[in-house]
């Protein structure tokens, strides 16, 4: 299962508006604020999940390898926790703990 075409369109629209400079956290906050503002011109990101993933996707396109690895790991952790909350059998002891957590959900709520 890949990224839906509609999300790829929105990621492309968003990433052109984002700064390529600054800390990873600052770039993520900027993307999240743009997505939430509804002024970014996004056409398909409606739900929280779509908006969140679009913001992350816009940043990851210009992220370094280390930054991509950090984002990917944290997204996997969030996905595992979401699955556990939905009642899927997840071995929580197998969820890796990021060395340098970004705090994606915290950044989302702060933006």
N, C-alpha and C positions, 0 to 999 in steps of 0.2 A: 504494500500500500504506500503510494507516494503522496506527494503534496498535491492537493487539488489545483486544477488550472486557475480557478477563480482566486485562490490564495496566492498563487505565483504572480498573477496580474497585480494584486494589491501590494505584494512585496516589492515588485518592480517599481510601482508608483511611489511607494514610501522610500525606498533606498535612495532614490534620486534627490530626495529632500534632506537627507541626513548628513551631518558633518562626519568627515572621515577622521577628524582629530579629536583628542581628548581621551580620557580614561574609558575603559570598557563600560563601567557603571554609568558614566555621564552620557555616553552614546546610547545606552539602553534606555535611560530615563528620557532622553530627547525623543527616541522612537516611540516610547509608550505615551508620552504627552501628546505627540502628533496624532497617534492613532485614536486616543481618547477624545481629542479636541473636535473631531469630525471635520476639521479644516484641511485634512491631508489629501482629500480627493479620492480616498479609498471607496471602492464600489461594492465590495462583497463582504468585508469583515463586519459582521453584525453581532455575533455572540461574543461573550467574554473570551472563550477559547480561541476563536478566529482572530480576534483583535490581539490577544496575547501572542499567539504564534506568528502573526504578521509582523508585529513589532520586533520580535526576536529574529525572524527571517531577514528583515531589513538590515539589521545590525550584522548578522553573521556573514553576509555577503562580502563585507570589507574587513572582517576580523582576521587577526593573525591566527596561525595554527594553534598556538597556546590558548588564545581566547575562544576559538571554536571548540576546542576540547573541553574547556571549562563550561561553556554554554551547553554543549551536548550532554555532558555528564549531569549537570543540574536538571536539564529537561528530562533525562531518563529517570532521575530520582523522583521528580514531580509526577511523571507518568506512572511509576510504580506505586507511589502513594495514592494517586487517584484511583488506580485499579483496586488497591486494597480497600479504599473507602467504599468503592462500588460492590465490594463483597467477593472479588476474585481472589483465589488462593495465591497470595504473594508471601514469599519467605522474606520477611522484613530484615532478617539478619544478613541477607544477601545483597541488600541495597548498599552500594558504596557510599562512603561519606566523602564529599569533595574536600580536597586539601585547602583550596582557596574558594570558599563558597561566594557566589555573587549575591544571592538573596533576591532572585528574580521576582518572587511573589511580593516581597517587601517593597522592592522598587516599583512594582505595578501599583500597589496600594498607595505609595507615596507620590506617584506621578499624577 
